[in-house]
Every structure is written in C-alpha cells, then in structure tokens.
Amino acid sequence: MTILVDHEQRKTIILENAFALFAEEGYNGVTYQKIADRCDISRTSIYKYFQNKEQIFDYAIKQATGKMENLFQRIRDRKDWSPLEKLQRFLHLLAKTLSENRVFLTVLLEYLLSQKQAGNDIRRKVRRHTLGIKFVLNRLLQEAVENKNIAPLADPAKMTNHLYGILEALVLNISITDLLDWRDAVGMIDDYFEQLQRQ
C-alpha cells in the first residue's frame, strides 16, 4: 500500500518543531538529528525539504515576516483611514507583534550573532528580511506628505529611518534588556507623530 505524504504539511511540521527547538536550546544547540527526532522522521527525510539548519531557520524567518507583511497589507488597503492613521496603526501593530514574539526575536538575535562570529556578512540577510517593513513605512510616509497630513518639506526617507530606529530599539529591549514595554514604544511612536503634525 502506498502512503501519500502531504509535503507542504510535512515542511510546516519540520519548521514548527525546528523553531521550538531553536527557542529551547538556541540556534547553536540544535542539530539536524535533534530536529529529525522531534519530528519523528529520519534525517534524510528532512534533507528532501531543507539542505541545512541555516536554510530551515531562514525559511522560518521568511514565514514569520510574511505573516506580518500580510497583516500590514490589510491596514494599507483600508480606504477609511488617512495615510498617517494607517502608518500609526501599522507601527502600533508591529510593536505589539514584536513584543508578543519575544522568543522568536531572542533566537533570531542569537542566530545573527552566531553568523557574525563565524565571519559571515549578516547585513544582506537583515536587509532582505526588513526590506518589506521599510518599504511600507516609506510608502505610507510619502502618501502622508502627498495628502498634506504632514509637512510637505518632510523627508520620507529620513522619517523612515527615525521610525525604524524606534523599532530596532524595541527589538533590542525585548530580546536583551527587557526594559521597554511595547506600550512605551507605542508612546514614542505617537510622540513622533505629534511632532510631525506640529511642523
């Protein structure tokens, strides 16, 4: 009798189990064998889907950022909000989502540090995974300038960097120091918007 395998489902199971292991043991503590044992399949079966542990981790990050981008796209598509309202809600949602995914961020930071210590250039990886968020920020800021929600002399590229800096501070606080609550980040974002609207 032939057993049919749902390959997408198996790939998802591998990713979920691998990420649970990354969260428990850190990126460096996880081996291919541990992932196979957790999934209750052979190591060779995992190789059918992923070439190495790094590829599994990259794919898990891609899935997580893809889910976030889908949520943000729904905000962007709202017709009843101004570009500034969309941007503010986008950033609030992002701050809350980041805060709710503390384990993910901690594992991600450990992974990036291990890659850097191994001599790998992590800038390209970071840019690839953050490009979508920066694009949405920049686009909404441009729309806010065009709609005169903020001063026409405002530079969307600089504002994108300022807002992204707040998000980076939140990520570092969530994953390392735990001194900044997501509500504090939302307050910083709202203060920034108040300043923009006063100019």
C-alpha positions as a printed Julia matrix, in Angstrom:
199×3 Matrix{Float64}:
   0.0    0.0    0.0
   1.36   3.44  -0.96
   1.43   6.12   1.72
   0.73   9.61   0.4
   2.71  12.38   2.05
   1.44  15.95   2.17
   4.78  17.66   1.52
   3.63  21.16   2.47
   2.25  19.85   5.75
   5.47  17.96   6.46
   7.52  21.07   5.68
   5.38  23.07   8.11
   5.81  20.38  10.79
   9.59  20.45  10.32
   9.63  24.26  10.61
   7.41  24.36  13.7
   9.39  21.67  15.51
  12.73  23.13  14.5
  11.74  26.57  15.71
  10.5   25.16  19.03
  13.94  23.55  19.4
  15.71  26.8   18.48
  13.66  28.54  21.2
  14.52  25.86  23.79
  18.19  25.26  23.02
  19.34  28.25  20.97
  20.43  28.15  17.37
  23.84  26.6   18.07
  22.42  23.9   20.36
  20.15  22.45  17.67
  21.37  19.73  15.31
  19.76  18.14  12.29
  19.38  14.93  14.3
  17.52  16.74  17.08
  15.13  18.23  14.52
  14.57  14.79  12.97
  13.95  13.23  16.39
  11.48  15.96  17.34
   9.61  15.48  14.02
   9.76  11.69  14.36
  11.23  11.34  10.85
  14.67  10.42   9.54
  17.43  12.96   8.89
  17.38  12.0    5.21
  13.68  12.91   5.04
  14.49  16.43   6.25
  17.13  16.78   3.51
  14.33  16.38   0.95
  12.96  19.74   2.15
  15.96  21.66   3.5
  19.66  21.47   2.7
  20.87  22.53   6.15
  19.89  24.0    9.51
  20.53  27.54   8.28
  18.04  27.09   5.45
  15.41  25.86   7.93
  15.98  28.92  10.08
  15.92  31.33   7.12
  12.67  29.8    5.92
  11.12  30.14   9.4
  12.07  33.84   9.43
  10.62  34.27   5.96
   7.35  32.71   7.1
   7.16  34.93  10.18
   7.9   38.15   8.28
   5.49  37.1    5.52
   2.66  36.76   8.05
   3.45  40.23   9.41
   3.51  41.73   5.92
   0.08  40.23   5.19
  -1.34  41.85   8.33
   0.16  45.18   7.38
  -1.14  44.92   3.83
  -4.67  44.77   5.25
  -4.01  48.05   7.06
  -2.64  49.62   3.88
  -5.74  48.58   1.94
  -8.12  50.41   4.31
  -9.84  53.25   2.45
 -11.37  54.88   5.53
  -8.03  55.78   7.17
  -5.65  58.57   6.16
  -2.07  57.56   5.29
  -0.96  58.91   8.69
  -3.59  56.83  10.54
  -2.52  53.75   8.55
   1.11  54.38   9.43
   0.36  54.86  13.1
  -1.77  51.69  13.26
   0.87  49.78  11.28
   3.55  50.77  13.81
   1.31  50.02  16.8
   0.58  46.57  15.41
   4.24  45.97  14.64
   5.31  46.99  18.18
   2.69  44.66  19.69
   3.6   41.79  17.34
   7.3   42.14  18.14
   6.54  42.14  21.86
   4.4   39.01  21.56
   7.23  37.21  19.74
   9.99  37.65  22.32
  11.27  34.08  21.91
  11.44  34.47  18.13
  13.42  37.71  18.46
  15.81  36.26  21.03
  16.54  33.22  18.85
  16.89  35.45  15.79
  19.4   37.7   17.55
  21.4   34.69  18.74
  21.39  33.3   15.19
  22.62  36.59  13.69
  25.37  36.87  16.3
  26.5   33.29  15.65
  26.6   34.01  11.91
  28.64  37.16  12.5
  31.06  35.33  14.82
  31.5   32.7   12.1
  32.67  35.5    9.78
  29.52  35.69   7.67
  28.21  39.02   6.41
  24.8   39.32   8.05
  23.91  42.71   6.56
  22.42  41.18   3.4
  20.26  38.76   5.42
  18.99  41.52   7.7
  18.25  43.81   4.74
  16.4   41.04   2.93
  14.11  40.37   5.88
  13.48  44.03   6.81
  13.07  45.47   3.32
   9.3   44.92   3.26
   8.77  46.78   6.54
  10.93  49.71   5.45
   9.13  49.84   2.11
   5.7   50.05   3.8
   6.94  52.75   6.2
   8.39  54.81   3.37
   5.35  54.44   1.11
   2.9   55.46   3.84
   5.07  58.45   4.77
   5.17  59.55   1.13
   1.38  59.26   0.95
   1.05  61.3    4.17
   3.2   64.06   2.65
   1.17  63.97  -0.61
  -2.1   64.13   1.4
  -0.71  67.02   3.46
  -1.15  65.02   6.7
   2.41  66.09   7.48
   4.56  68.98   6.29
   5.33  68.95   2.55
   9.02  69.59   3.31
   9.27  66.44   5.4
  11.75  63.88   4.06
  10.06  60.42   4.0
  13.44  58.63   3.77
  14.73  60.31   6.97
  11.44  59.74   8.77
  11.53  56.06   7.73
  14.97  55.77   9.34
  13.77  57.5   12.54
  10.75  55.23  12.9
  12.78  52.15  12.02
  15.29  53.19  14.72
  12.47  53.14  17.29
  11.55  49.62  16.15
  15.19  48.48  16.36
  15.39  49.86  19.92
  12.24  47.92  20.77
  13.67  44.7   19.31
  16.89  45.05  21.33
  14.94  45.82  24.5
  12.57  42.9   24.0
  15.33  40.39  23.25
  18.06  41.58  25.64
  17.28  44.09  28.38
  13.51  43.83  28.74
  13.37  47.48  29.87
  10.98  48.8   27.23
   7.38  47.6   27.06
   5.62  47.67  23.68
   3.29  50.33  25.1
   6.36  52.52  25.74
   7.37  52.08  22.1
   3.82  53.0   21.02
   4.13  56.14  23.18
   7.42  57.05  21.47
   5.81  56.5   18.06
   2.82  58.66  18.99
   5.12  61.44  20.3
   6.97  61.33  16.98
   3.69  61.72  15.08
   2.65  64.65  17.26
   5.92  66.38  16.41
   5.39  65.7   12.7
   1.92  67.2   12.75
   3.1   70.35  14.57
   5.7   71.2   11.89
